[in-house]
């Protein structure tokens, strides 16, 4: 940016400063001289370039005073309308045809006919001079919009009701915006009170700017700032008194917090990015703990549940990574420091210490600007146009959907063998099972003989049958069956529970049928006593296949020989 050399002074801060006398210039000195007329001709009217609009109806609100003295144009033809934003404490007039784009913490207007845009942003900050504020704001313009070049030195302006409450400086830029062929002009009016910094930026095509500039000048002159900090503070009371002394009958309603920080603050921090990064990091931590709890209880045989886990895992990763880089940008870290801190973030324990440290620093910095920081960060400090969390969710969902489609082609369902009747070598029983069962090694136990177990897995279902003989038949079969059930539950180390139990008869022999629940699976078991021989029939499957007809057919096919 350029400043008038005689007025420029050296500054050790990262933002240039200007040294001007706030009372030395007025709005008339800033704009090009315009002959003041009582009734301008249609061609000179700011309302239209071809014909004059009809006079406003008599019922319309009276036109704000002093408009012709400030612009040399009859603003009444524009049907001026007052716009307000309580979070900014900003009030001003603009043409009634301009449309407001709703935004809770900043103010955006659009003239659809000419493409002119107005954007007002700001934040609460005490102890910042108007020169410093201009340096901060214009630094951001040159950094983020290099296609605009400054065409005139910043100059002091005075509004109608400002008095000593408000100071203002305007800077002008022009350039060709990306994607455009026509040159555009950018006017930025930086305003400050003892506790509030606000900027109003107007962007218009060069052809429109030449005609409408008096209107833009008038908008700045009619701007006002009221209640620049939260109600109840000392600064609020002093500014309210000043407003009363200057005859400003304005609304004094304002939220506890003000606009999100759209620009770098005086110490080089970007509070908006800090707030975004802090919230994303907090959500990343929350998602991580939810993920850990889900993994311990999930059904790994369920494809849908696995993909849901992948979606949450992707959101955890994206929130953590983007949150880190947003916070790095908010702190103003260099590329080298950002890379160094990023590497340290992968070192166990060190990453936790670093996360806590810069989270505390971010909280302190955000609170300095008057925002409340809750469990999920400072909601009010996050710009309304930030959609990082929404984008993370959509990207994670899209990647999960792609993974779901690919997994359907890559992951084939387990092969299921045809069902055939099976009998052990001693031919003591017969049962229908898929494929060829394999005998499992049976542990030795006192008083147990001829212990044999045969099992096979087909698809997602595991089938098994066990038989063994006892030295003597139990005197109390009911107690004996209870003992078998207790042994099954005890093997799960508190992870197996009985969800259903019934007494059954198999070929006239007493038995039990129980359904056991384990993490992600169920198992149905029938066991009964035939003389001195015990039979145990088992089928385990994912929870969604608990009522499979294949399992029912397996149990019904058993009979002794």
N, C-alpha and C positions, 0 to 999 in steps of 0.2 A: 504494500500500500504506500501511497505517497502523501506527504503532508507539506504544507508550506514551509520551506527550509528555515526561515527566521523563527517560526513558531515551534520547530521540532526540537526536542531535547533528548539527550541520551538516557536510556533506561536499562537497568541490569535485569529487569524482569523479562520473562519470555514473550510478553506482549508489548508492542510499542506504545508510547504515550504521546499525547499531544498537549500543548500548553496554549490554551486559548482563553480569552476572557469571556465568561458566560454571558455577560451583559453587553458585549461590544457590538453584536450584530443582531438584526431582527429578521423576521421572515421576509419583509419587503426587500431587504438587502440580499437575501439568499436567492429568491426567484428572479427571473428576468423581469425588467420593468414592464408593467402592464398599465395601459391607460384606464383609469377608473371611469366607468360609465354607469349612468342610472339604469339604462336598458340596453344591453348589448345586442348587436345585430345577430341574426340566426347563424351566420357563418362563423362568428367569433364565439358562439356559445359553446360551453363545455358539454352541454347536454347532447348535441347532435352535430354532425358535420354537414348535413344536407338540409335540414329544416328544423325550425324551432318546435319544441313540444308545446302542447297547449298548456296554459297556466294551470296550476294545481287547483282542485276544487276548494271551495271556501271552508268545507268541513275539515280539511287537512290540518295537521298540527302546524303551528307557526314555525316559520323557517328560523333556524338558529341565528342569533344576532351577529353582526359584524362580518358577515360573509363577504360582502362586496368590498369592504375596506381591506380584506385580507387577500382576495384573489382577483378582483377586477372582473369577475364573472357573476352572472345571476345564478347561484346555486339552486334557487328555488325550483328551477325547471327540472332538476334531478330528483325531486321528491325525496330529500334527504331523510335518512332513517338512523336512529341511534342504535348502536351495537354495544353490548356489554359482556364482560367476562369477569365474574366475581373472583375467580381464582387468581387472575392477574391484577385485579383491582383496576381494570382498564375500561374506559368509556370513550367512545368517539362517534362521529357522524360519518356516513358514507352514502353514496347514491342508493336509493331505494331498490333499484333493479339488481343490485349485487346480492348474491345468495350466500348465506352462511353455511359452512360445512361444519356440522356439529363435532365438537371436541371439547371435553370437559376441562382441560388444563391449558389450552391454547386457543387462539381464535383464527379461523381461516375464512376468507371471503373470496368469491369468484364472480367476475363479470363475464357471463357466458357470451355476451355479444362481442366483446373485444379480446377475451382471453386474459384480461388483467387479473392478477392474483395478489391478495393481501394476506400476510401471515404475521400474527403477533405472538411473541413468546416472551418468557421472562422467568425470573426466580427471585426469591427473597434473599438479600445479602446486604449486610450493613458494612460501612467503612470503605466502600468502593467509589472512587471519584468518577465523574462523567468521562474524563479523559481515559482512565483505565478501562472503563466499560466499553468505550468506542474501540480501543485497541484490541480488547478481547473479541468483540463481535466481528470487526473487520478481519481479524486474523483467521477466524473460522471461514469467512467468505472466500478469502484468497486460498485457503487450504482445500475447501470442499467444492468451490466453484471457480476453478482457474480460468474458465472461459470468460469470466467477467473481469474487466480491467477498470481501475479507478480513474475517473475523468476529471474530478475536481476535488480540491482539498475539503476535508470535513469542515462544516461550518455550523455555528451556533444558531439556534432558532428559539423563538419565544411563542408559547401558546397563549390563547386568550385568558385562561384562568390559572395559569401556572404560578404567577407571582414568584416567590422564592422557594416554593415547595418542590418544583420540578425543574430539572435542567435537561436540555435536549441538544443533540448534535446530529446533523444529517450528512450522509455521504452518498455519492452517486457513482454508479458503475454502468458500463455497457459492454455488450459482447454478444456473440452468436451462441445460443444454447445448443447442446447436442441434439441433433435431429431436426434443427430449424435451419432455414435459409435466410430469414430476416433477422436483423439485429434487434436485440432487446435492451431495455434500460432497467436498472435496479436502483431503487431509492431505499435507503435504510435510515430510519430515524431512531436513534438510541436515546432513551429517556431514563432518568433516575430520580428517586427520592432518597431520603435518608436510609430507607430499609428495603427498597425494591428496585430492580433493574428490569426494564422492558425494552424490547425493540419491535418496531413495526416495519416490515419490508414489503414494498410494492414492486411487482415485476410486470412490465408491459412491453408490447412491441414498439419499435421506434416510431412507426407511423401513428400509433395511438398515443404514445407518450408525448409527442410534440403538441398534440391538441389538448390532452387531458392533464397536463402537468399542473395547471392552476388548481384543478380539483384535488390532486394528490397533495399539493401544498396545503390546501384548506383542510384536508383530512388530518394532517399532522397538527395543524394549529388548533383544531377543535378537540384534540385528544386530551384526556385527563386521567389521572391516576388517583384513586381513593383507597383508603385503608390498605396500605401496601403490606401489612403484616397481620398475623392473627390477632383477632380481637382480644383486648385485655392486656396487651403488652404495653410497655412504656412508649415505644415508638409509635404504636397505633394511636395512643391517646394524643401524643404530640402532633401527629399528622392530621388526626381528626380535628384538633383545635385549629391547625393551620388552614384546613379546608374551610372551616366555619369562618375564619377571619377573612378569607378571600371570597366569601359569598358563594361557595360551591355547594349547592343543595343537591347532594348525591346520595345514592344508596350506600349504606355502610355495612351491608351483609357480605360476609366473606367466610369461606371455609377455613378450617384450622390449618390447612396446608395450601401452598400455592402451586403455580405451574411447574411442570417437570422441567428439569434443566436441559435445555436444548443445546447449550454452548459450553465451551470450556469455562470453568470458574477461574477466579483470580489466582488460585494456587496451582493451576494446571490440571485439576481434576475435572472429569466429566461426570457429574452426579447422575445423569440419566443412564449412562452406560454402567456406572457402578451399581445402580439399583437393579438394572436388568441382569447383570452378571451375578449379583448376590442372590436374587430370586432363583435363577436357573441352577446355581450351585446348591442351594437349599433343597430345591425339588429333586436334584440329582441324588442327594443324600437320602431323602425320603423314599424315592423310587428304589434305591439300593436295598434299604431295609425291607421294603415290601417284597422285593425280588428274592431276598434271602429267605424270608418266611414262606414264600410261595414254593420255592425249590424243595423245602423240607416236607411239604405236604402234597406236592403235585403228582399226577399220574403220568409217568413217563411213557406209558403205552398209548396215551391219548394224543393224537396228532394236533387236534385243535388246541389243547392246553399247552403243548410245546410251542406252538406258533404264538400263542398269547404271551408266553414267557419271553419269546424272542422279541416281540413288540415292546414289552416293558424294558427289556434289556437294552434295546436300541435307544429308547427314550432316555434311559439312565446315562448312557454313553454320550449322547448328543447334548443333553443338558449340562453334563459335567464339562465337556470340551468347550462348548460355546459360552457357557458361563465363565469359564476361566479366561477366555480371550476377550469377552466383553468387559470383565473386571480389569484385565490388563490395559485395555484401551481407556477405561475410566481413570485409572491411576496415571495414565500417560507414560507407561513403561516404554522404553526403547525396544527395538526388535531383538537386540542381544539379551537384554534382561528378560524379556518375555520368553525367549527360547530357553534361557537358563532356568527360569522358574518352572517352565513346562517340564523340563527334564527332571527337576527335583520332585515334581508331583508324582512321579512313578516310584519313588523310594518310600517303602513302608515307614510309618511313624513320622518321617520328615514331612510327608505330604499332609498329614493330619495337623501337625504344628503350623505349617505354612497356611493351610486353609483357615484355621482358627485365627491366625494373626491378621491376614488381610481381610478376613470377614469383619473382625473388630474394627480395623482401620476404616473399612468402607462404611460401617454403621456410624462411626463417629463423624465421618465426613458428610454423610447424608443428613444426620441430625443437625449439623451446623447450618444447613440450609433450611431448617425449620420443618423437616418431614418426620413423621412418626414411623419407626421401624418396628414391625411386628414379627410374628413367627415366620412368615413367608416374605420378609423384607419390607420395603417401603413401596406400597402400591401406588401412592400418589406421585412418587418421583419417577415412575416409569412413563415415558411418552405414550400417548394414545395410539400413535401410528406404529408402535412396536408390536410385531406379531411373532416373535421368536418362538414362544411356546406353542402357538398354533402350528407354525411351520414344522417344528420338531415332531409334533404329533402326526401331522399329515405325511411327512417323509417316512417316519417309522411305520405308519400304517401301510404306506405304499410298498415299502421294502418287504414288510411281512406278507402282504398280498402276493408279491412276486415270489417270495419264498414258498408260500402255500401252493401256488400254481406249479412251481418247479418240483416241489417235493412230491406232488401227486404223480409226476412222470418218473421221477428218480426212485422214490421209495415205493416199492411194490409190496402189496400185502403178503404176509407169510403164506407159504404153500400149505394147503390142507390135503392130507392123504385120505384115500377112501377108507371107510369104516369096514372092519372085519371082526369076526368073532375070535376072541383070544381065550386060551386055557393054559394054565401053568403045566409044567412037566408031570406033576402028580395028578393032574386033571380033577382037582377037587372042586373047581368052579369054572364058570364060563362068563364072559362079559364082552360086549362089543366096544372096540376101541379103534381109532384111526391109526393107520400105519402099523409098525412093528414095535411093541413095547420093549424097553430095555430093563433088565433087572438091576436094581440098585443094591449096593452093599448095605446090609442091615447090621446095626450095632448089636453086640452081644448083651444080653440081659438075663439076670438070674430068674429062673423059673419059666423062661420063654424058649420054645423050640420051633424049628422049621419056619424061621422068620424070613419071609420073602416079600420084596416090594418090586412092582413093575410099573414103569411110567413112560409116558410119551407126550410130546408137545406137538400140537397141530394148530396152525394159525396162531391165535392169541390165547388159546386154552390149553392148560396142562392137565392131563389125566393121570391118575395113579390108583393102584389097588394094592393093599397090604393084607397078608394073612399070616397068623402065627398060632402055635398051640401052647396051651398052659399045662403045667404039671397036673393040676387039679382044677375042677370047675369051681369058680368063686361061690361061696355060700350065699352072698348077697349080690346078685347081678346088678341091681340098681346102683349100689355103692361103687361097684367096679366100673360101670359106665360113666359115672360122675368123675371118677379118677382119670379116665381116658380124656374126657373133655377138659379137665383142669390142666392136664399135661400139654394139650394142644395150645391152650391160651397162654400158658407159662412160657412156651418156647419163643413167643414174640417179644419178650422183655417189655411189657406194657404197651406194645404197639398193636396187639391183636385183641379184639373185643368180640363178644358174641352179640349178634344183632337179631338172631332168630334161633329158636330151639323147639323141637317137637319130639315126642315119643313115637316110634314106628314099630311095625311088625314086618319082618322079612321071612317069608315062608314059615310063619308061625313062631319066629324067634324074636325076642325083645331087643330093641335097639334104640338109637337116638339119631336124629337128623339135626345138624346145627349149621348155621351160616356164620362165618367168621369174616370180620372186616379188618383189613390191613391197609397201610398207606397206598392208595391208588389201585387196590385190588380187593376182590372178595373170593372166598373159598367156601364151597359147600362140601360137607363131610357127613357121610352115613356110616355108622359103626354099630355092630351087633355081635351077639354071642351065640354060637351054634355048638352046643355041647361044651367042649373044652377049646374050641377054635374061635378066634376073634378075626372078624373081617372089617377092614377100614377102606371105604371107597371115597376118593377125593377128586374134586375138579376145581381148579383155580382160574380166574379170568379177570380182565379189567371190569370196573364197576358197571360200565354201560352194557356189558355182556352177561350180567348176572342171571338174567332170565332167558338165556339162549336155549332154544329147543334142542341143540346138540348136547347140552349138559343134561337136560332132562332125559333124553334118549339113552345116554350113557348109564345113568343110575337105574333106569327101568330094565336095561338089558341084563342085569346080573341075576344069576341063579346058581345054586349049588348042584354038583353032579353026584 
